[in-house]
Amino acid sequence: MLEFCKKILEKVSFDRHLFKKELMKSIKWVKTEELEVLRRWCLIKFGNLYSQLIKDSFKKVLSA
């Protein structure tokens, strides 16, 4: 599921709204132990565009 989520996020990265929507879905779908891997990958791949959005999205999940 992690690899599928990565592909989707790459395809929608042109649009901030779509990216956020798919990121939130991805966070729900991936296994708990894969969340940190997804977070790091997102920051490396899309940090230049959506750094704060990514941090905020994962903060809600990883702090719980």
Backbone as CSV, one residue per row, in Angstrom:
resi,resn,N_x,N_y,N_z,CA_x,CA_y,CA_z,C_x,C_y,C_z
1,MET,0.828,-1.200,0.000,0.000,0.000,0.000,0.870,1.260,0.000
2,LEU,2.021,1.180,0.652,2.908,2.336,0.717,3.346,2.765,-0.680
3,GLU,3.738,1.821,-1.492,4.192,2.148,-2.848,3.051,2.719,-3.694
4,PHE,1.862,2.199,-3.509,0.690,2.716,-4.214,0.440,4.176,-3.824
5,CYS,0.520,4.454,-2.535,0.307,5.823,-2.051,1.352,6.774,-2.621
6,LYS,2.587,6.321,-2.704,3.646,7.158,-3.269,3.344,7.512,-4.716
7,LYS,2.883,6.532,-5.485,2.561,6.781,-6.897,1.441,7.802,-7.036
8,ILE,0.424,7.655,-6.224,-0.707,8.589,-6.264,-0.244,10.001,-5.902
9,LEU,0.540,10.118,-4.842,1.013,11.439,-4.419,1.874,12.090,-5.496
10,GLU,2.676,11.305,-6.185,3.474,11.862,-7.280,2.571,12.387,-8.402
11,LYS,1.489,11.676,-8.674,0.603,12.064,-9.774,-0.228,13.310,-9.465
12,VAL,-0.513,13.553,-8.196,-1.357,14.713,-7.851,-0.555,15.873,-7.277
13,SER,0.752,15.774,-7.292,1.589,16.790,-6.652,1.512,18.164,-7.331
14,PHE,0.931,18.233,-8.508,0.799,19.512,-9.213,-0.260,20.418,-8.584
15,ASP,-1.149,19.841,-7.768,-2.266,20.592,-7.196,-2.266,20.462,-5.675
16,ARG,-2.148,21.566,-4.980,-2.056,21.562,-3.512,-3.271,20.890,-2.858
17,HIS,-4.448,21.211,-3.329,-5.673,20.656,-2.743,-5.728,19.139,-2.923
18,LEU,-5.454,18.671,-4.127,-5.459,17.234,-4.394,-4.374,16.524,-3.589
19,PHE,-3.207,17.147,-3.508,-2.107,16.552,-2.763,-2.492,16.362,-1.304
20,LYS,-3.089,17.387,-0.704,-3.494,17.293,0.700,-4.542,16.201,0.888
21,LYS,-5.501,16.157,-0.006,-6.568,15.159,0.070,-5.986,13.738,-0.006
22,GLU,-5.106,13.513,-0.961,-4.511,12.188,-1.129,-3.524,11.864,-0.013
23,LEU,-2.845,12.858,0.508,-1.944,12.627,1.627,-2.731,12.161,2.851
24,MET,-3.852,12.789,3.112,-4.676,12.393,4.258,-5.194,10.964,4.084
25,LYS,-5.582,10.607,2.869,-6.010,9.229,2.595,-4.856,8.266,2.819
26,SER,-3.699,8.636,2.327,-2.523,7.774,2.446,-2.162,7.537,3.903
27,ILE,-2.259,8.567,4.706,-1.948,8.441,6.125,-2.897,7.441,6.791
28,LYS,-4.133,7.430,6.370,-5.106,6.485,6.930,-4.854,5.062,6.435
29,TRP,-4.398,4.912,5.193,-4.267,3.600,4.566,-3.004,2.847,4.947
30,VAL,-1.893,3.542,5.092,-0.643,2.820,5.346,-0.608,2.281,6.771
31,LYS,0.188,1.247,6.951,0.342,0.654,8.271,1.025,1.654,9.197
32,THR,0.746,1.530,10.472,1.306,2.437,11.469,2.827,2.482,11.389
33,GLU,3.451,1.326,11.196,4.914,1.282,11.148,5.483,1.902,9.870
34,GLU,4.648,2.168,8.882,5.104,2.785,7.635,4.898,4.304,7.611
35,LEU,4.240,4.840,8.618,3.946,6.272,8.635,5.213,7.131,8.595
36,GLU,6.195,6.766,9.377,7.433,7.545,9.417,8.168,7.480,8.081
37,VAL,8.129,6.326,7.439,8.753,6.170,6.121,8.054,7.078,5.109
38,LEU,6.734,7.086,5.135,5.964,7.938,4.233,6.244,9.414,4.510
39,ARG,6.304,9.784,5.770,6.569,11.179,6.142,7.932,11.637,5.604
40,ARG,8.948,10.825,5.828,10.292,11.191,5.353,10.332,11.278,3.835
41,TRP,9.701,10.327,3.170,9.678,10.321,1.704,8.978,11.581,1.183
42,CYS,7.852,11.935,1.780,7.109,13.136,1.362,7.954,14.393,1.536
43,LEU,8.643,14.491,2.651,9.461,15.683,2.894,10.622,15.773,1.909
44,ILE,11.221,14.641,1.591,12.326,14.641,0.622,11.809,14.973,-0.773
45,LYS,10.718,14.333,-1.158,10.200,14.460,-2.526,9.457,15.788,-2.755
46,PHE,8.662,16.221,-1.784,7.785,17.378,-1.981,7.989,18.490,-0.961
47,GLY,9.020,18.386,-0.156,9.274,19.372,0.891,9.447,20.782,0.367
48,ASN,9.990,20.903,-0.843,10.188,22.239,-1.416,8.857,22.907,-1.760
49,LEU,7.811,22.124,-1.996,6.494,22.673,-2.337,5.542,22.718,-1.141
50,TYR,5.509,21.625,-0.392,4.458,21.435,0.609,4.993,21.091,1.994
51,SER,6.126,21.617,2.361,6.761,21.270,3.624,5.825,21.427,4.816
52,GLN,5.222,22.589,4.968,4.365,22.836,6.133,3.112,21.976,6.099
53,LEU,2.530,21.790,4.945,1.349,20.949,4.801,1.666,19.517,5.249
54,ILE,2.810,18.998,4.833,3.219,17.638,5.190,3.448,17.529,6.695
55,LYS,4.181,18.471,7.246,4.463,18.450,8.687,3.178,18.508,9.502
56,ASP,2.269,19.396,9.125,1.001,19.524,9.842,0.163,18.256,9.739
57,SER,0.121,17.654,8.578,-0.676,16.452,8.363,-0.170,15.286,9.223
58,PHE,1.128,15.123,9.279,1.683,14.028,10.057,1.710,14.316,11.550
59,LYS,1.780,15.588,11.924,1.814,15.958,13.328,0.558,15.462,14.027
60,LYS,-0.572,15.596,13.353,-1.852,15.174,13.928,-1.854,13.681,14.220
61,VAL,-1.239,12.909,13.336,-1.277,11.451,13.453,-0.175,10.912,14.360
62,LEU,1.030,11.409,14.188,2.167,10.873,14.925,2.186,11.302,16.384
63,SER,1.511,12.384,16.713,1.487,12.850,18.099,0.391,12.160,18.918
64,ALA,-0.529,11.517,18.225,-1.657,10.866,18.923,-1.248,9.572,19.593
